[in-house]
Amino acid sequence: MEYVYAALILNESGEEINEDNLTSVLDAAGVDVEESRVKALVAALEDVDIEEAIETAAAAPAAGGASAGGSAEGSADEDDSEEEAEEAEAEEDEGEEEEEEASGEGLGDLFG
């Protein structure tokens, strides 16, 4: 996790997320740096808009809480659309898992 935190620190401070900067942050924090992990993280974050990812992650729990607190009126329609959304999400997750397994490049595989 310290590698991801270092990338978030660089993003927050407006610095470029590259191997040198990431290594510098990790060294300053006293982390034993593994160059392969640094390279993998920089490559994984290359096309990622971190601000958008943070907003999406922060909005996800709020969206789930809002639908759970709905009124009884119209709840059948909400249940149907919620089930459809869950099924679509489950299908997406399965596809992503298959892609990660095939490529072996899931972040969980890289960073424990």
C-alpha positions in Angstrom: 0.0 0.0 0.0 2.9 2.4 0.6 3.6 2.5 -3.1 0.0 3.6 -3.8 0.2 6.1 -1.0 3.4 7.5 -2.5 1.6 7.9 -5.8 -1.3 9.7 -4.1 1.2 12.1 -2.4 2.8 12.9 -5.7 -0.6 13.5 -7.3 -1.8 15.7 -4.4 1.4 17.8 -4.6 1.1 18.2 -8.3 4.3 16.3 -9.1 4.6 13.9 -12.0 4.2 10.3 -11.1 7.3 8.7 -12.5 9.9 6.2 -11.3 12.3 8.7 -9.9 9.7 10.7 -7.9 8.0 7.6 -6.6 11.3 6.2 -5.5 12.2 9.5 -3.8 9.0 9.5 -1.8 9.4 5.9 -0.8 13.0 6.4 0.2 12.1 9.5 2.3 9.5 7.3 4.1 12.1 4.7 4.9 10.6 2.0 2.6 12.7 -0.7 1.1 12.1 0.1 -2.5 11.6 -2.7 -5.1 12.2 -1.2 -8.5 10.0 -3.8 -10.2 7.0 -2.7 -8.1 7.8 1.0 -8.8 7.9 0.3 -12.6 4.7 -1.7 -12.4 2.8 1.0 -10.5 4.0 3.8 -12.8 2.9 1.7 -15.8 -0.5 0.9 -14.3 -1.2 4.5 -13.5 0.0 5.8 -16.9 -3.5 6.2 -18.4 -5.4 6.7 -15.1 -7.0 10.0 -14.1 -6.4 9.7 -10.4 -8.8 12.6 -9.5 -11.6 10.9 -11.4 -10.8 7.6 -9.8 -11.0 9.2 -6.3 -14.3 10.9 -7.1 -15.8 7.6 -8.4 -14.6 5.7 -5.4 -15.9 8.3 -3.0 -19.3 8.4 -4.8 -19.8 4.7 -4.8 -20.8 4.2 -1.1 -23.1 7.3 -1.2 -24.9 5.9 -4.2 -25.6 2.6 -2.4 -26.8 4.3 0.7 -29.2 6.6 -1.2 -31.0 3.7 -2.9 -31.3 1.8 0.4 -33.1 4.7 2.1 -35.8 5.1 -0.6 -39.5 5.1 0.2 -41.8 2.1 -0.1 -43.6 3.8 -3.0 -42.1 2.7 -6.3 -39.8 0.2 -4.6 -40.6 -2.6 -7.0 -39.2 -0.5 -9.9 -36.2 0.4 -7.9 -35.6 -3.2 -6.9 -35.8 -4.3 -10.6 -33.4 -1.6 -11.8 -31.1 -2.2 -8.8 -31.0 -5.9 -9.6 -30.2 -5.2 -13.3 -27.4 -2.8 -12.2 -26.0 -5.5 -9.9 -26.1 -8.1 -12.6 -24.4 -5.8 -15.1 -21.7 -4.9 -12.5 -21.2 -8.6 -11.7 -20.7 -9.3 -15.4 -18.2 -6.5 -15.7 -16.3 -7.8 -12.7 -16.1 -11.3 -14.1 -14.8 -9.9 -17.4 -12.2 -7.8 -15.6 -11.1 -10.7 -13.4 -10.7 -12.9 -16.5 -8.6 -10.2 -18.1 -6.5 -9.8 -15.0 -6.0 -13.5 -14.7 -5.0 -13.8 -18.3 -2.5 -10.9 -18.2 -1.4 -11.5 -14.6 -1.2 -7.7 -14.1 -3.9 -7.1 -11.5 -2.8 -4.6 -8.9 -3.6 -7.1 -6.1 -1.2 -9.5 -7.7 1.5 -6.9 -7.8 1.1 -5.3 -4.4 -0.2 -8.1 -2.2 
